[in-house]
Amino acid sequence: MVFDGQDAVALDDVPNSKRVLERLRGEAKTKQRRDSLGRLEATCDALDRSGGDLTFANIGRRCYEEFKKGPLDSSIKNDSGFTEYVQARREERAIAVEPGKVGRRKVKTPLASQIERIPDQVLRSRIRSLYGESVELRKKLLDVKAALLLIAPGLEMDTLIRRYRANPGAPVSAAPPRNSLIQPEDQEGLRLLLRAFDQPELLSRFGLENDGKRIRRAKGVRDELVPTKVLQALRRLDRVLTDNPGTVAADVEGEVMDAS
């Protein structure tokens, strides 16, 4: 895609955080939501002025310092609207930066306008084309980031990229890391439960019986406490854990389902 000088104003507006913010305000159903968006904008403005990084942690901390309210780090991560706005602010910082400093920060000027000041016509045309392509790619990247937040709230694009680079060519998980190992005490608790189900004397104290398939009331309407399928699943789970100590919970679920 090639842009001429008449496109400079349009290019300067991409990505447009103001437009994103207005859309989010229009979608907001409560005053609390609109107020949160206002605090988010004011905090990003303050960080822009001071040269602070627009990280979720910085924004959440600065917002609480200024207003004694959120959105905090976790709220921004888990809210696709908040994250879209912050990403737009980050992109605006990156799109147009001219060398020169005010204090510790670089002074931003419209990059499209700078391109139009390039004296060499051939070079100017080439830079316009490259800039136009970069703008389109940035738009697509923002769309991908927004979609990712719907698929895996709280997962940032940088995290996904790090996972891919750590093992190129392998499937990339969009799930947050978790510690889901089955602990020995959990397995022992399951064994004690199954052992209790196999003790008629113990069950009879509570008016229950094991008829070989299920645990139910010994008298009266004989309601089931533990149906057949549930008891079978518990026994399969115990066998899987016995054969595979230290198993991950997700693996156990798959093996139990395979055995059913």
ChimeraX attribute file (.defattr): number of C-alpha atoms within 10 A of each C-alpha:
attribute: neighborCount
match mode: 1-to-1
recipient: residues
	/A:1	11
	/A:2	13
	/A:3	18
	/A:4	14
	/A:5	14
	/A:6	10
	/A:7	14
	/A:8	18
	/A:9	12
	/A:10	11
	/A:11	19
	/A:12	18
	/A:13	13
	/A:14	17
	/A:15	24
	/A:16	16
	/A:17	20
	/A:18	14
	/A:19	14
	/A:20	18
	/A:21	22
	/A:22	13
	/A:23	12
	/A:24	18
	/A:25	19
	/A:26	10
	/A:27	12
	/A:28	14
	/A:29	10
	/A:30	9
	/A:31	10
	/A:32	10
	/A:33	14
	/A:34	18
	/A:35	15
	/A:36	18
	/A:37	22
	/A:38	13
	/A:39	19
	/A:40	24
	/A:41	21
	/A:42	15
	/A:43	24
	/A:44	24
	/A:45	15
	/A:46	16
	/A:47	18
	/A:48	16
	/A:49	10
	/A:50	12
	/A:51	14
	/A:52	15
	/A:53	13
	/A:54	19
	/A:55	16
	/A:56	19
	/A:57	15
	/A:58	16
	/A:59	27
	/A:60	22
	/A:61	18
	/A:62	21
	/A:63	25
	/A:64	16
	/A:65	12
	/A:66	13
	/A:67	11
	/A:68	10
	/A:69	14
	/A:70	22
	/A:71	25
	/A:72	19
	/A:73	17
	/A:74	13
	/A:75	15
	/A:76	23
	/A:77	21
	/A:78	17
	/A:79	15
	/A:80	20
	/A:81	20
	/A:82	21
	/A:83	21
	/A:84	23
	/A:85	25
	/A:86	24
	/A:87	20
	/A:88	22
	/A:89	21
	/A:90	18
	/A:91	18
	/A:92	18
	/A:93	15
	/A:94	10
	/A:95	20
	/A:96	16
	/A:97	14
	/A:98	12
	/A:99	9
	/A:100	11
	/A:101	10
	/A:102	8
	/A:103	9
	/A:104	9
	/A:105	14
	/A:106	14
	/A:107	13
	/A:108	16
	/A:109	14
	/A:110	16
	/A:111	16
	/A:112	24
	/A:113	16
	/A:114	13
	/A:115	19
	/A:116	18
	/A:117	11
	/A:118	13
	/A:119	9
	/A:120	9
	/A:121	11
	/A:122	10
	/A:123	12
	/A:124	18
	/A:125	18
	/A:126	14
	/A:127	18
	/A:128	22
	/A:129	16
	/A:130	14
	/A:131	20
	/A:132	19
	/A:133	15
	/A:134	14
	/A:135	18
	/A:136	13
	/A:137	12
	/A:138	17
	/A:139	16
	/A:140	12
	/A:141	14
	/A:142	16
	/A:143	12
	/A:144	13
	/A:145	20
	/A:146	20
	/A:147	14
	/A:148	18
	/A:149	20
	/A:150	14
	/A:151	12
	/A:152	15
	/A:153	18
	/A:154	19
	/A:155	18
	/A:156	17
	/A:157	16
	/A:158	10
	/A:159	12
	/A:160	16
	/A:161	12
	/A:162	12
	/A:163	16
	/A:164	15
	/A:165	12
	/A:166	10
	/A:167	10
	/A:168	11
	/A:169	8
	/A:170	10
	/A:171	9
	/A:172	15
	/A:173	11
	/A:174	16
	/A:175	12
	/A:176	11
	/A:177	7
	/A:178	6
	/A:179	7
	/A:180	12
	/A:181	14
	/A:182	16
	/A:183	13
	/A:184	11
	/A:185	9
	/A:186	9
	/A:187	16
	/A:188	12
	/A:189	11
	/A:190	16
	/A:191	17
	/A:192	11
	/A:193	11
	/A:194	15
	/A:195	10
	/A:196	13
	/A:197	20
	/A:198	16
	/A:199	12
	/A:200	13
	/A:201	13
	/A:202	13
	/A:203	18
	/A:204	13
	/A:205	9
	/A:206	10
	/A:207	14
	/A:208	21
	/A:209	24
	/A:210	18
	/A:211	12
	/A:212	9
	/A:213	13
	/A:214	18
	/A:215	22
	/A:216	19
	/A:217	18
	/A:218	17
	/A:219	10
	/A:220	7
	/A:221	8
	/A:222	13
	/A:223	13
	/A:224	15
	/A:225	13
	/A:226	15
	/A:227	13
	/A:228	14
	/A:229	12
	/A:230	14
	/A:231	16
	/A:232	15
	/A:233	15
	/A:234	16
	/A:235	15
	/A:236	18
	/A:237	20
	/A:238	19
	/A:239	13
	/A:240	18
	/A:241	20
	/A:242	13
	/A:243	10
	/A:244	12
	/A:245	13
	/A:246	14
	/A:247	16
	/A:248	15
	/A:249	14
	/A:250	11
	/A:251	14
	/A:252	19
	/A:253	12
	/A:254	10
	/A:255	14
	/A:256	18
	/A:257	12
	/A:258	8
	/A:259	10
	/A:260	9
